[in-house]
Amino acid sequence: MDEKKIAIEIERRRELADRNVGNVVSLFERRQDLRGVYPMADLVADNVGWVV
């Protein structure tokens, strides 16, 4: 792969990760009953959610 393709792929993955974190935070805002079901999701929502 050339450098341009690698840079595009890195950016695509970064955007996907940001979108996934945003979706978890948004879901937890709507559905408080989901807290505690999956500890890693709680961690993401609590510690990274304020950035989104």
C-alpha positions in Angstrom: 0.0 0.0 0.0 1.2 3.5 -0.7 1.2 6.2 2.0 -1.9 7.9 0.7 -4.0 4.7 0.9 -2.6 4.0 4.4 -3.5 7.6 5.5 -7.0 7.2 4.1 -7.5 3.8 5.9 -6.3 5.3 9.2 -8.7 8.2 8.9 -11.6 5.9 8.0 -10.9 3.7 11.1 -10.6 6.8 13.3 -14.0 8.1 12.1 -15.5 4.7 12.7 -14.2 4.5 16.2 -15.4 8.0 17.0 -18.9 7.2 15.6 -19.0 4.0 17.7 -18.1 5.8 20.9 -20.7 8.5 20.1 -23.3 5.8 19.6 -22.6 4.1 22.9 -22.8 7.4 24.7 -26.0 8.4 22.9 -27.5 5.0 23.7 -26.7 5.3 27.4 -28.3 8.8 27.5 -31.5 7.3 26.1 -31.5 4.0 28.0 -30.2 4.3 31.5 -31.5 0.8 32.2 -28.5 -0.5 30.2 -25.9 0.7 32.7 -24.2 -2.2 34.3 -25.0 -4.7 31.6 -21.5 -4.6 29.9 -18.8 -3.0 32.1 -16.6 -2.0 29.1 -19.5 0.1 27.6 -19.9 1.7 31.0 -16.3 2.6 31.0 -16.4 4.1 27.5 -19.5 6.1 28.3 -18.1 7.4 31.6 -14.6 8.2 30.6 -14.7 9.0 26.9 -18.2 10.2 26.5 -17.6 13.8 27.6 -15.4 14.2 24.5 -18.0 13.2 22.0 
